[in-house]
């Protein structure tokens, strides 16, 4: 009986690990060599297929990124910017309390067939369902290194949107006011016992239109995080 208990526990742990892999990716910093040139940059790989002891093997690398032959090119991001922020306070927080979110920038398209060798430099875990959706210009990120003037949030179902305002304006205040008002509509919907898919889709479209208005304004960071 004891052996069966251990076996069941191992199966449970294995299934749990497989489920958890969907929530994180591995961000890999590497060098690629072609016949003409060497490239250095970043890629992200689902932890459901990432094998740390195999990523440096060329054939494994090509198989993963070609999706078993379906893809012919690789997008290697040549720059990275790390947005560091206090999630709730605009008055600042200690460095060790700040959260971080990476943005990969300046993608270089490389034919997989041209890759002759790879070298993994570093890798780390990053969340799969948390990311910055506002555009980031690698030549204009100084303002993102300052504390946000204000922080707002809204949500729909399993997705949370956090808005970091670095440049306040009347237009921004108007949009944020509209979002706060619309959030009350969402809250009423989420308290209903019966789920209405058509109504949910309509709310999703309306919220996205409001968030698009936020993205049209300067110096704002929009972070989204979803769960299942």
C-alpha positions in Angstrom: 0.0 0.0 0.0 2.8 2.4 0.8 4.3 1.9 -2.7 0.9 2.6 -4.3 0.7 5.8 -2.2 4.1 7.0 -3.4 3.2 6.2 -7.0 0.0 8.2 -6.7 1.8 11.1 -5.2 4.4 11.0 -8.0 1.7 11.0 -10.6 0.0 13.9 -8.9 3.2 15.9 -8.8 3.9 15.2 -12.4 0.4 16.3 -13.5 0.7 19.4 -11.3 4.0 20.3 -12.9 2.6 19.9 -16.4 -0.3 22.2 -15.5 1.9 24.8 -14.0 4.1 25.0 -17.1 1.4 26.8 -18.9 1.7 29.8 -16.6 5.4 30.6 -17.3 7.8 30.7 -20.2 11.6 30.7 -20.3 13.2 33.9 -21.6 16.5 32.7 -23.2 19.4 35.0 -24.0 21.5 33.4 -26.7 23.9 33.8 -29.6 23.1 32.4 -33.1 25.6 31.8 -35.8 24.9 31.7 -39.5 27.4 31.3 -42.3 27.5 35.1 -42.7 27.0 36.6 -39.3 26.5 36.1 -35.5 23.5 37.4 -33.8 22.7 37.9 -30.1 19.3 38.4 -28.6 16.3 37.0 -26.7 13.6 34.4 -27.4 10.8 33.0 -25.2 9.9 29.4 -25.0 6.9 27.8 -23.2 8.1 25.9 -20.1 5.9 23.0 -21.3 8.6 22.3 -24.0 11.7 24.0 -22.6 14.5 21.7 -21.6 17.4 23.5 -20.0 19.8 20.7 -20.8 18.8 20.5 -24.4 18.3 24.1 -25.5 22.0 24.4 -26.5 21.6 21.5 -28.9 21.0 22.8 -32.4 18.6 20.1 -33.6 16.4 20.5 -30.5 16.4 24.3 -30.9 15.4 24.1 -34.6 12.7 21.5 -33.8 11.2 23.6 -31.1 11.1 26.9 -33.0 10.1 25.3 -36.3 7.1 23.7 -34.5 8.0 20.5 -36.1 8.5 22.0 -39.5 5.5 24.4 -39.7 7.6 27.6 -39.2 10.5 28.7 -41.4 11.7 31.8 -39.5 12.7 32.8 -36.0 12.2 36.3 -34.5 15.2 37.1 -32.3 14.6 40.2 -30.2 17.8 42.1 -30.0 17.0 44.5 -27.1 15.2 44.2 -23.8 13.7 46.8 -21.5 12.8 46.1 -17.9 9.9 48.1 -16.5 10.2 48.3 -12.7 7.2 49.5 -10.8 5.3 49.7 -7.5 2.0 48.1 -8.0 -0.1 50.2 -5.7 1.9 53.2 -4.5 2.9 56.2 -6.6 4.9 57.6 -3.7 7.6 55.1 -4.4 8.6 51.8 -2.7 11.9 50.1 -1.8 13.8 48.6 -4.7 13.4 45.1 -3.3 9.6 45.7 -3.3 9.4 46.7 -6.9 8.0 44.3 -9.5 9.5 43.8 -12.9 8.2 43.2 -16.4 10.4 42.7 -19.4 9.6 44.0 -22.9 11.4 42.4 -25.8 12.2 44.9 -28.6 13.6 45.2 -32.1 12.9 41.8 -33.6 15.3 40.4 -36.2 13.8 37.8 -38.6 16.2 34.9 -39.2 15.7 31.9 -41.4 15.9 28.7 -39.3 17.7 27.0 -42.1 20.5 29.5 -41.9 21.3 28.8 -38.3 24.5 26.8 -38.0 25.2 27.0 -34.2 23.7 28.4 -31.0 25.1 29.3 -27.6 22.8 29.8 -24.6 24.1 32.7 -22.4 21.4 32.9 -19.7 17.7 32.0 -19.2 15.0 32.8 -16.6 11.3 32.2 -15.9 8.8 34.9 -17.0 5.0 34.8 -16.7 3.0 33.6 -19.7 -0.1 35.6 -19.1 1.3 38.9 -17.8 2.7 41.4 -20.2 2.8 45.1 -21.3 0.6 45.8 -24.2 1.4 49.5 -24.6 3.9 50.3 -27.3 7.5 50.7 -26.2 10.1 52.8 -28.2 13.6 51.6 -27.3 14.9 55.2 -28.1 12.4 56.8 -25.7 12.2 54.9 -22.4 13.6 57.4 -20.0 10.2 58.4 -18.8 9.4 54.7 -18.0 12.2 54.7 -15.5 10.4 57.3 -13.4 7.7 56.6 -10.9 4.2 56.7 -12.3 2.1 59.8 -11.4 -1.0 57.6 -10.8 -2.1 54.0 -11.0 -5.5 52.7 -12.0 -6.9 49.3 -12.5 -9.9 47.6 -14.1 -10.9 44.0 -14.8 -13.2 41.8 -16.7 -13.6 38.2 -15.7 -10.1 36.7 -15.3 -8.1 39.6 -16.8 -6.8 42.5 -14.7 -5.6 45.7 -16.4 -3.2 48.1 -14.6 -2.7 51.5 -16.0 0.4 53.5 -15.0 0.0 57.1 -16.0 3.3 58.9 -16.4 1.9 62.1 -18.0 -1.5 63.2 -16.6 -3.8 65.2 -18.9 -7.5 66.2 -19.1 -8.0 63.6 -21.9 -6.5 60.9 -19.7 -8.7 61.9 -16.7 -11.8 61.7 -18.9 -10.9 58.2 -20.2 -10.1 56.9 -16.7 -13.4 58.3 -15.4 -15.2 56.5 -18.2 -13.4 53.3 -17.3 -14.2 53.6 -13.6 -17.9 54.2 -14.5 -17.9 51.2 -16.9 -16.2 49.0 -14.2 -19.4 49.4 -12.2 -21.4 47.9 -15.2 -18.9 45.0 -15.3 -19.2 44.4 -11.5 -23.0 44.2 -11.9 -22.6 41.7 -14.7 -20.2 39.5 -12.7 -22.6 39.3 -9.8 -25.3 37.7 -11.9 -25.9 34.0 -11.3 -26.4 33.1 -15.0 -23.6 33.7 -17.4 -24.5 35.6 -20.6 -21.9 35.0 -23.3 -23.3 37.6 -25.7 -23.3 40.2 -23.0 -19.8 39.3 -21.9 -18.5 39.6 -25.4 -20.2 43.1 -25.7 -18.6 44.2 -22.4 -15.2 42.9 -23.6 -15.5 44.9 -26.8 -16.5 48.1 -24.9 -13.7 47.8 -22.4 -11.1 47.2 -25.1 -12.3 50.3 -26.9 -11.7 52.3 -23.7 -8.3 50.8 -23.2 -7.5 51.7 -26.8 -8.2 55.3 -25.9 -5.7 55.0 -23.1 -3.1 53.7 -25.5 -3.6 56.6 -27.8 -2.3 59.0 -25.1 1.4 59.7 -24.4 3.5 58.2 -21.6 1.3 55.5 -20.3 2.0 51.9 -19.5 -0.7 49.3 -19.7 -0.1 46.0 -18.1 -2.4 43.0 -18.4 -2.5 39.8 -16.3 -4.9 36.9 -16.9 -5.5 33.6 -15.2 -7.7 30.7 -15.9 
